């Protein structure tokens, strides 16, 4: 069991807060903004919705940026606390997490093309704008699942370090490790087996991991 000093205790609380904050941000952005603007299979109508609600769309991008900042901050705090347990594993964990963050940031930057299209000739070139919107939305979905294996591997490593550290409830840490491994397997099979999402619902990939991380985040805030 590692010794928690005041600095590490603060880092744990920051990490827990950042995870809870980013979870709220990503859920709200997906369901309260992008899903509200998107019409499945109809990119022409989706484009019209974005044109009619430019401020809402831009706010969604701001939320995506805040998610990235919060995620990187959380990762840095976890690395600070748990790296002394195993420096090699800690380094792998932060590298995997940052690879996921890099994928997320690349997708977010891609929205600049949508902004450029929205400002082009006062939105006269609707075909170009529609193409940009389609590319952004498709990439956002595909690259999330492309980055998910790295997220799952990083979270698995951090959860294992939490288990070894003894500062998180042993059973809670074990559940977290198992749920992260489950997410990793699903994320890999998602690309390896065509139609895997028809066998295992997409929601089942990462929801168990997310729920376990929510509980651990609360633990880090109030118990450490």
ABEGO torsion letter per residue (X at the ends): XBBBBAAAAAAAAAAAAAAAAAAAAAAAAAAAAAAAABBBGBAAAAAAAAAABAAAAAAAAAAAAAAAAAAAAAAAAAAAAAAAABAAAAAAAAAAAAAAAAAAAAAAAAAAAAAAAAABGGGABAAAAAAAAAAAAAAAAAAAAAAAAAAAAAAAAAAAAAAAAGABBAAAAAAAAAAAAAAAAAAAAAAABBGAAAABBAAAAAAAAAAAAAAAAAAAAAAX
